[in-house]
Amino acid sequence: MDTNLPASSHPRVVIIGCGFGGLRLAKALRHAPVQVVVVDRNNYHNFQPLLYQVATGALEADSIAYPIRKIFAGQKNFFYRMADVHRVDSATNTVVTSVGDIRYNYLVLATGSLTNFFGLESIERNAMQIKSIPNALNLRSFIFQNFEKALLTENPDERQALLNIVVVGGGPTGVEISGSLAEMRKHVLPKDYPELDLRTMQIFLVEAGPALLGPMSPASQADAKRYLDEPGREGAAQHVHQAL
Ligand SMILES: Cc1cc2nc3c(=O)[nH]c(=O)nc-3n(C[C@H](O)[C@H](O)[C@H](O)COP(=O)(O)OP(=O)(O)OC[C@H]3O[C@@H](n4cnc5c(N)ncnc54)[C@H](O)[C@@H]3O)c2cc1C
């Protein structure tokens, strides 16, 4: 299949992935004598730092997804193809994609990273990830489906299980999402679910290391812990526990 890219007298730089890295490079090349071709399976740039807000209903997905073509409107040497990259054939300088082959003079891989489960297979099998917008929307929908089920069950143990949320990993994302879930518990859910006793909703943040926010300063670690533990504080996670 042909990807219909125009011929150019300039060398072609193919960038796979339009996350922070790919986007920045493609912009930096706007005046360079090259043809820039960005390939991403999604036609939007996803601002990952706010995924937790989408997962907890504080933001709509649109707010953190920017159309790639709009970002680069006016950049004359820029071309975009929405495609899944299957493999790279370095012998022929070809990227093999779901919409056809793309030849390159220079190739940049900016495909991001996968969730690190630290070898915990059961977590990998059972946990929901938060790396993409579909992940965040799935998580949001799952939480609300559980609340709907909690309303219907007569079994108190089952209801409690449906209201419990376990966050694995006390890094920045785990801390942010726990805090955001606590805000949701305090401000959003009581209005949506007046029939449920939301004081019984529990959010557990599980961290194997001795502190939250492992690589950060001891002062930030202590602040995060205090913030999440403090009962009654605006937005605090009243039921977050740290498993040491
Ligand atoms: C929930 C969360 C919160 C975060 N918060 C912060 C923060 O507060 N501050 C901070 O500095 N960093 C934060 N980060 C980290 C930051 O978002 C990443 O470091 C950054 O997005 C990495 O950029 P990247 O360009 O390497 O990859 P990504 O941004 O992951 O982009 C990779 C792109 O490649 C595309 N792609 C991958 N494989 C293929 C393929 N085979 N074919 C086609 N396209 C493909 C993907 O669709 C994606 O668009 C957070 C990350 C997450 C998940």
The ligand as an ORCA input file, in Angstrom:
! r2SCAN-3c Opt
* xyz 0 1
  C      -0.438      9.129     34.256
  C       0.880      9.787     33.905
  C       1.229     10.981     34.514
  C       2.433     11.604     34.182
  N       2.741     12.788     34.797
  C       3.886     13.438     34.445
  C       4.213     14.707     35.004
  O       3.472     15.242     35.818
  N       5.361     15.313     34.605
  C       6.208     14.736     33.690
  O       7.241     15.330     33.347
  N       5.921     13.532     33.152
  C       4.793     12.874     33.497
  N       4.507     11.652     32.950
  C       5.475     11.042     32.049
  C       5.394     11.646     30.653
  O       4.038     11.712     30.229
  C       6.210     10.755     29.732
  O       7.544     10.783     30.190
  C       6.146     11.261     28.313
  O       4.818     11.204     27.825
  C       7.044     10.398     27.451
  O       7.050     10.969     26.178
  P       7.406     10.110     24.904
  O       7.356     11.045     23.739
  O       8.670      9.363     25.146
  O       6.275      9.013     24.785
  P       4.626      9.108     24.803
  O       4.236     10.452     25.281
  O       4.216      7.905     25.505
  O       4.328      9.025     23.260
  C       4.532      7.864     22.510
  C       3.665      7.956     21.259
  O       4.018      6.867     20.404
  C       2.847      6.310     19.834
  N       3.155      4.930     19.507
  C       3.704      3.990     20.324
  N       3.884      2.843     19.674
  C       3.442      3.048     18.394
  C       3.371      2.223     17.236
  N       3.824      0.955     17.235
  N       2.842      2.743     16.116
  C       2.392      4.031     16.085
  N       2.455      4.851     17.150
  C       2.972      4.370     18.289
  C       1.789      6.456     20.931
  O       0.493      6.470     20.359
  C       2.171      7.810     21.544
  O       1.472      8.876     20.948
  C       3.312     11.006     33.249
  C       2.949      9.808     32.637
  C       1.750      9.198     32.950
  C       1.366      7.896     32.268
*
